[in-house]
Amino acid sequence: MTTQRVTVFGGTGFLGRRLVERLARAGCAVIVAARHDGEIAVPDASGTIVFRRTDVRDADDVAAALDGADAAVNAVSLYVERHGLSFEAIHVDAAARIARQAAEAGLRLVHVSGIGVDTRSDSAYVRARAAGENAVRQTHPDAVVVRPSVLFGPDDAFSSSLRMLARLPVVPLFGRGETRLQPVHVDDVAEAMARILERGITGATFELGGSGVHRYRDLVRAALDAAGRHPPRVPVPFALWRALSALLAVLPSPPLTRDQVILLETDNIVGEQAQTFAALGIEPRDLLRFLTQGR
Ligand SMILES: NC(=O)c1ccc[n+]([C@@H]2O[C@H](COP(=O)([O-])OP(=O)(O)OC[C@H]3O[C@@H](n4cnc5c(N)ncnc54)[C@H](OP(=O)(O)O)[C@@H]3O)[C@@H](O)[C@H]2O)c1
C-alpha cells in the first residue's frame, strides 16, 4: 500500500461512502469531506475515519480537508441545479479548485467523472462534467480520471426505478428502449478506485462499466420478470420525455430531469480503446444478476 492518508470529497455519497469503507478496512486514515456529517461505521476497519465539514466551493475548506493527506479523491456530485448551486460551480470550478490545491500540495488525485462526457452535449450536466475533466487535467496532469457508467447497488436510484416500473399498469419506455447501457456495481467502482490509489497509478483515464451491455428495454423486462408481473410496455418518444421533464423541473426534487432524459438517448458504454477493470484485475458484476438475485 502506497497511500496511507486519503481525503475523500463526497465521502458520504453513494459511491464515496463505499470507497471510504474500503480504504478504512485496508488500514488507511480517511478524511471524509462533505457539507453534512454522514454515518459511516466500518466494524472491522483497521484504519480510521474522520469527518471534516467541507464545502468544495470554499478554498479554505478545501485546504483544511487536504491538510495532512497523501492523496485526494473527488467524488462530489450535483445532479440537479437548485438552491443557487450550479453545475459550473461544482463540476468545473470546484473540481479545478480541488485539483489545483492537490497539485500544489503534491498530492495524488482521483477525479470521478462519468462515461459519455461531451463538451457539445445538449445536457448542461454532461457539458459541465466534460469541462471539469479538462480543467482537472490541465491543473493536475497526474490526476487519474475515473468514468463510471450508471451505478447500481443496494438502494441505488437506477435499479430501484426499474423495480418500481413493475407496479405500473403500463410501462412507458424511453424511446423504443434501444439505448445500450452498461451499469456497474458501486462496490466494483470503489474497489477499482482503491486499487488505483494503492498501486500509485497516475495520469490515466479509466472507463468502468459492468460485465454486461444491455438495451434499456431488456433491463426493464428483467425487472418485470423478477417481480413476476408483465404489464404492457409502450414506446414513448424522447421529445415527449423532454417535455415532461421540463414540466417536472418546477418540483423541488424532480423525479426525472432533462439531463437524465438526454443521458438515456445515447448509448452509455465503455469505449473500445478505454482502459477499464481488466487493467486492475477486477471482474465486474452484472446488473441482470443483481435484478434477479439481489447481488
Ligand atoms: N450515481 C451514478 O449512477 C453515477 C454514474 C456515473 C458517475 N457518477 C459520478 O460518481 C460520483 C459520485 O456520485 P454519487 O452518485 O455517489 O453522488 P451522491 O450520492 O449524490 O453524493 C454526492 C456527495 O457529494 C457531496 N457534496 C455535494 N455538494 C457538495 C459541496 N458543495 N461540498 C462538499 N461536498 C458536496 C455530498 O455530501 P453533502 O451533500 O453532505 O455535501 C455527497 O457526499 C460523481 O462524480 C458522479 O457524477 C455517478
The ligand as an SDF file (V2000), in Angstrom:
LIG
                    3D

 48 52  0  0  0  0  0  0  0  0999 V2000
  -24.7110    7.5850   -9.3200 N   0  0  0  0  0  0  0  0  0  0  0  0
  -24.4290    7.2540  -10.5860 C   0  0  0  0  0  0  0  0  0  0  0  0
  -25.1660    6.4790  -11.2350 O   0  0  0  0  0  0  0  0  0  0  0  0
  -23.2020    7.8050  -11.2430 C   0  0  0  0  0  0  0  0  0  0  0  0
  -22.9040    7.4300  -12.5620 C   0  0  0  0  0  0  0  0  0  0  0  0
  -21.7410    7.9190  -13.1690 C   0  0  0  0  0  0  0  0  0  0  0  0
  -20.9240    8.7770  -12.4750 C   0  0  0  0  0  0  0  0  0  0  0  0
  -21.2290    9.1470  -11.2040 N   0  0  0  0  0  0  0  0  0  0  0  0
  -20.3250   10.0550  -10.5160 C   0  0  0  0  0  0  0  0  0  0  0  0
  -19.8620    9.4610   -9.3140 O   0  0  0  0  0  0  0  0  0  0  0  0
  -19.5980   10.4840   -8.3470 C   0  0  0  0  0  0  0  0  0  0  0  0
  -20.3430   10.1970   -7.0740 C   0  0  0  0  0  0  0  0  0  0  0  0
  -21.7260   10.1590   -7.3700 O   0  0  0  0  0  0  0  0  0  0  0  0
  -22.7960    9.6900   -6.2640 P   0  0  0  0  0  0  0  0  0  0  0  0
  -23.9760    9.1740   -7.0030 O   0  0  0  0  0  0  0  0  0  0  0  0
  -22.1130    8.8440   -5.2430 O   0  0  0  0  0  0  0  0  0  0  0  0
  -23.1820   11.1000   -5.6270 O   0  0  0  0  0  0  0  0  0  0  0  0
  -24.1120   11.3850   -4.3490 P   0  0  0  0  0  0  0  0  0  0  0  0
  -24.6060   10.1250   -3.7280 O   0  0  0  0  0  0  0  0  0  0  0  0
  -25.1130   12.3930   -4.7860 O   0  0  0  0  0  0  0  0  0  0  0  0
  -23.1010   12.0460   -3.3180 O   0  0  0  0  0  0  0  0  0  0  0  0
  -22.5930   13.3140   -3.5580 C   0  0  0  0  0  0  0  0  0  0  0  0
  -21.5800   13.6490   -2.4860 C   0  0  0  0  0  0  0  0  0  0  0  0
  -21.0660   14.9610   -2.7610 O   0  0  0  0  0  0  0  0  0  0  0  0
  -21.1730   15.7440   -1.5630 C   0  0  0  0  0  0  0  0  0  0  0  0
  -21.3460   17.1450   -1.9440 N   0  0  0  0  0  0  0  0  0  0  0  0
  -22.2860   17.6700   -2.7470 C   0  0  0  0  0  0  0  0  0  0  0  0
  -22.1150   19.0090   -2.8290 N   0  0  0  0  0  0  0  0  0  0  0  0
  -21.0220   19.3180   -2.0700 C   0  0  0  0  0  0  0  0  0  0  0  0
  -20.3570   20.5200   -1.7400 C   0  0  0  0  0  0  0  0  0  0  0  0
  -20.7750   21.7160   -2.2020 N   0  0  0  0  0  0  0  0  0  0  0  0
  -19.2790   20.4490   -0.9360 N   0  0  0  0  0  0  0  0  0  0  0  0
  -18.8540   19.2650   -0.4370 C   0  0  0  0  0  0  0  0  0  0  0  0
  -19.4440   18.0910   -0.7170 N   0  0  0  0  0  0  0  0  0  0  0  0
  -20.5300   18.1200   -1.5170 C   0  0  0  0  0  0  0  0  0  0  0  0
  -22.3940   15.1690   -0.8460 C   0  0  0  0  0  0  0  0  0  0  0  0
  -22.3920   15.4650    0.5500 O   0  0  0  0  0  0  0  0  0  0  0  0
  -23.1280   16.7770    1.1280 P   0  0  0  0  0  0  0  0  0  0  0  0
  -24.3890   16.9650    0.3170 O   0  0  0  0  0  0  0  0  0  0  0  0
  -23.3520   16.4830    2.5670 O   0  0  0  0  0  0  0  0  0  0  0  0
  -22.1700   17.8920    0.9440 O   0  0  0  0  0  0  0  0  0  0  0  0
  -22.1540   13.6780   -1.0710 C   0  0  0  0  0  0  0  0  0  0  0  0
  -21.1790   13.2000   -0.1690 O   0  0  0  0  0  0  0  0  0  0  0  0
  -19.9970   11.7960   -9.0190 C   0  0  0  0  0  0  0  0  0  0  0  0
  -18.8890   12.3730   -9.6580 O   0  0  0  0  0  0  0  0  0  0  0  0
  -20.9960   11.3330  -10.0610 C   0  0  0  0  0  0  0  0  0  0  0  0
  -21.1610   12.2490  -11.1190 O   0  0  0  0  0  0  0  0  0  0  0  0
  -22.3270    8.6750  -10.5590 C   0  0  0  0  0  0  0  0  0  0  0  0
  1  2  1  0
  2  3  2  0
  2  4  1  0
  4  5  1  0
  4 48  2  0
  5  6  2  0
  6  7  1  0
  7  8  2  0
  8  9  1  0
  8 48  1  0
  9 10  1  0
  9 46  1  0
 10 11  1  0
 11 12  1  0
 11 44  1  0
 12 13  1  0
 13 14  1  0
 14 15  2  0
 14 16  1  0
 14 17  1  0
 17 18  1  0
 18 19  2  0
 18 20  1  0
 18 21  1  0
 21 22  1  0
 22 23  1  0
 23 24  1  0
 23 42  1  0
 24 25  1  0
 25 26  1  0
 25 36  1  0
 26 27  1  0
 26 35  1  0
 27 28  2  0
 28 29  1  0
 29 30  1  0
 29 35  2  0
 30 31  1  0
 30 32  2  0
 32 33  1  0
 33 34  2  0
 34 35  1  0
 36 37  1  0
 36 42  1  0
 37 38  1  0
 38 39  2  0
 38 40  1  0
 38 41  1  0
 42 43  1  0
 44 45  1  0
 44 46  1  0
 46 47  1  0
M  CHG  2   8   1  16  -1
M  END
$$$$
